[in-house]
Amino acid sequence: MRPTNLVYLTCMLTCLSLGLLSGVLSNSGDTQWYLHLMKPSFNPPSFIFGPIWTVLYLLMGYALANIWTLRNKHPEFLTLFISQFSLNFIWSPLFFLFHQIDLALFDLFLMWLLFLVLVYKTKSFIHIIIPLIPTAIWISFALILNFNLWALNRSI
């Protein structure tokens, strides 16, 4: 069964809104603290994160709408999605608000693992997998970036 346009819109706006809320609550961005961190050479400019996460949250919402239609047959898909999205939500406060690079790294590692499990479990549902691929790639990059930020700034 294919989700209705209203389900797609609701799921996409929910994911986008929660992502935005996480960023706003944590004051993420170019704070004095963040600007003074040592960063690896491959650290992207700050202005790129907002547009990338906007697209990723919309794609996650699209995947969520497809997961929603399968919630009765495959409730584990929804549980995995909500679990990894919850970890996604708390990453920004851990990193930007509380300045806990190590806890943010651990959170991101758990998020990455849950995301991989979600992708594996939904592997035969191409309409779920395709919109999640960019997020899987970005989370992998974010994990490498967060690790390097931690390694470069352990003594701060």
LINRA-V207317 format. One record per residue. RES is the residue in one letter. SS is DSSP state (h for helix, s for strand, l for the rest). PHI is phi in radians with two decimals (999 if undefined). Layout:
res;ss;phi
RES;SS;PHI
RES;SS;PHI
This chain:
res;ss;phi
M;l;999
R;l;-1.60
P;l;-1.12
T;l;-1.32
N;h;-1.04
L;h;-1.14
V;h;-1.14
Y;h;-1.02
L;h;-1.06
T;h;-1.09
C;h;-1.15
M;h;-1.16
L;h;-1.22
T;h;-1.12
C;h;-1.08
L;h;-1.10
S;h;-1.13
L;h;-1.15
G;h;-1.10
L;h;-1.12
L;h;-1.03
S;h;-1.05
G;h;-1.15
V;h;-1.18
L;h;-1.09
S;h;-1.70
N;l;0.97
S;l;-1.23
G;l;2.25
D;l;-1.46
T;l;-1.37
Q;h;-0.99
W;h;-1.05
Y;h;-1.15
L;h;-1.10
H;l;-1.57
L;l;-1.22
M;l;-1.33
K;l;-2.16
P;l;-1.22
S;l;-1.07
F;l;-1.64
N;l;-1.15
P;l;-1.22
P;l;-1.13
S;l;-0.99
F;h;-1.13
I;h;-1.44
F;h;-1.15
G;h;-1.02
P;h;-1.09
I;h;-1.12
W;h;-1.15
T;h;-1.04
V;h;-1.10
L;h;-1.12
Y;h;-1.13
L;h;-1.13
L;h;-1.15
M;h;-1.12
G;h;-1.12
Y;h;-1.09
A;h;-1.11
L;h;-1.05
A;h;-1.05
N;h;-1.21
I;h;-1.16
W;h;-0.99
T;h;-1.22
L;l;-1.81
R;l;-1.05
N;l;-1.37
K;l;-1.43
H;l;-2.36
P;h;-1.10
E;h;-1.13
F;h;-1.09
L;h;-1.17
T;h;-1.07
L;h;-1.11
F;h;-1.08
I;h;-1.10
S;h;-1.11
Q;h;-1.21
F;h;-1.20
S;h;-1.11
L;h;-1.12
N;h;-1.05
F;h;-1.09
I;h;-1.51
W;h;-1.06
S;h;-1.03
P;h;-1.06
L;h;-1.02
F;h;-1.37
F;h;-1.46
L;h;-1.49
F;l;-1.68
H;l;1.03
Q;l;-1.74
I;h;-1.06
D;h;-1.19
L;h;-1.18
A;h;-1.11
L;h;-1.12
F;h;-1.09
D;h;-1.02
L;h;-1.15
F;h;-1.11
L;h;-1.10
M;h;-1.05
W;h;-1.07
L;h;-1.08
L;h;-1.10
F;h;-1.12
L;h;-1.13
V;h;-1.10
L;h;-1.05
V;h;-1.08
Y;h;-1.11
K;h;-1.13
T;l;-1.72
K;l;-0.98
S;l;-1.57
F;l;-1.97
I;h;-1.03
H;h;-1.23
I;h;-1.68
I;h;-1.14
I;h;-0.95
P;h;-1.23
L;h;-1.56
I;h;-1.02
P;h;-1.04
T;h;-1.17
A;h;-1.06
I;h;-1.14
W;h;-1.15
I;h;-1.11
S;h;-1.10
F;h;-1.11
A;h;-1.07
L;h;-1.12
I;h;-1.12
L;h;-1.11
N;h;-1.07
F;h;-1.04
N;h;-1.18
L;h;-1.09
W;h;-1.09
A;h;-1.10
L;h;-1.35
N;l;-2.15
R;l;-1.01
S;l;-1.50
I;l;-1.42
